Amino acid sequence: MRTSEEKPFANIDWITVGIYLILVLIGWFNIYAAVYDEQHQSIFDVSQKYGKQMIWIITAFILAFIILIIDADFYTVFAYAFYAIFLVLNLAVPFLGKEIKGSKSWFRLGDIGIQPAEFMKFATNLALAKFLSNQNLSVISSKRYKTLNDYIQMYKNTIISFIIIGIPMLIILILQNETGLAITFTAFIITLYREGLSVNYIIFGFIAVLLFILSLLIPQHYFYIAFGIFFGLWFYFGKHSLKIFFTKLAYILAASVFVFSSNYLYSKLQPHQRGRIDVLLGRGEINLKKEGYNVHQSKIAIGSGGLFGKGYLKGTQTKYNFVPEQDTDFIFCTVGEEWGFVGSTIVLVLFAFLIIRVILLAERQRSEFSRIYGYGVASILFFHLIINIGMTIGVLPVIGIPLPFFSYGGSSLWEFTILLFIFLKLDAHRLYILR
């Protein structure tokens, strides 16, 4: 409820806007550095990727302006509508879109490519915030529940939240073959944890990943024996109240199903995806000319930068195209090679400031919708940052997701701009909401 007329740019958090602008401009200069050659020296040359990125940046600024002048209530009222629209677009793109690098997830409008899966993240964030904020008890925590009906409502809220996240995730994974983009939706677990999701779900997720890795590293018969002994001892010892008994039983049954299906799931991955996992885990001999090439060249580029880097536009690994996808998924290699450890640290600190700032803004919200949406923004930015940097330095598998505001491409830049500026508008609106 408002107490006065809201002005379009009143109460905007300009610190966050400033960090956004700095990251976008640094990203643009690095795209220029990644594909620079002496024949096309002007950064404004629209025939080159950096010139095209300039156009994407200008249009992103226009989008940000439009978002800020629209009434904040618009995003709350039409949250489900955005979710439905982008679900339909993501369902349609496998049939109407163009296949690029094995994934049919792009709409082509002349020379312009739009990837609906990117925009599904902000739409899912809106829908999740709308759903949870509409509940009588918005959190999904057992601490706020006392009666049987309360517990039923808690599990109902949890299941529906997972459905809201899971539907687009499955569409993108199965129909569009975009494994990396689908995995990014797991970032919303952080949002749900803030809203009271039991830590058991997160623990089980880590256990599932660990079991998957161990099942690939250890011979199957040894692994099954160790699995049975460990969970047998865990189940036998300790407290045995009825709640703990069923909790342990549920863990063991779920883990058993996952373990016996993990090798099947691995076999269903694409050859290049299995290769990337094998490279990360060091399984067998790694062919540095095939599946190990990307990460190997990435490490060389970043390591060769040393403390202060080789200097802007002087990177040899990126200039001579040793690093694949150096202007998109591996854009951080350009930062590492030309700016060195110091420059890379500055970039990471800027990202950390942005994410922490968003969390601080989310915590000061009077509206549950705004708080939940804000945590979704922070979660997505954090997930993209960790995964992208992790895969360029070889500690995480290469799943092909962009570095926010840095990687070349209009869809990702537009998505992150929309995601962030909707929250900035919601934050500016907080003073017009009565407690």
Summary of the structure (lengths in Angstrom):
residues: 435
radius of gyration: 23.2
end to end distance: 9.1
largest distance: 73.8
contacts: 1395
relative contact order: 0.15
helix: 69%
strand: 3%
